[in-house]
Amino acid sequence: MKKLITMLLLITLSVSGLANAVADEAGAINALNSKWDVAINKGDTRQLVSLYTDNAVMMPPSSEILTDQNAIKNYWDALRAVGIDVYAINTVDLRINGDTAYQTVLWEATRNAADGNVIQFDGNMSNVLERQKDGTWKIKLQSWN
């Protein structure tokens, strides 16, 4: 009986430790999301692009596929230039598998058009995130509608 109780206690501690590790990783990814929101809303596209891996791929709703940080920066700069100045993402699902995380988010954005009209946009986004050597997470692949 003592062996059974000891084994159950060890299993409980292992599961608890795993749950804490997953919560820590989710917290680190939520911090990345917050940095992303702040950078895009400040118009700091240099900071924004630093949240993507060097070889990131971004697939916006258009037919273009952006495959380097300079192209990604230019894309976000162009959106700012047409008045999109408020953007937010909210995680719906997050799955972590080793050094890769799969994230589904809902996004919303506001465009303040030159004619004074305010236009609301929203949709969903998929991100594949990659854990970096320093333990932080960066966006490796991003696609949305």
Buried (B, 14 or more C-beta within 10 A) or exposed (E): EEEEEEEEEEEEEEEEEEEEEEEEBBEBBEEBBEBBBEBBBEBBBEBBBEBBBEEBBBBBEEEEEBEBBEBBBBBBBEBBEEBBBBBBBEBEEBEBEEEBBBBEBBBEBBBBEEEEEEEEEEEEBBBBBBBEEEEBBBBBBBBBE
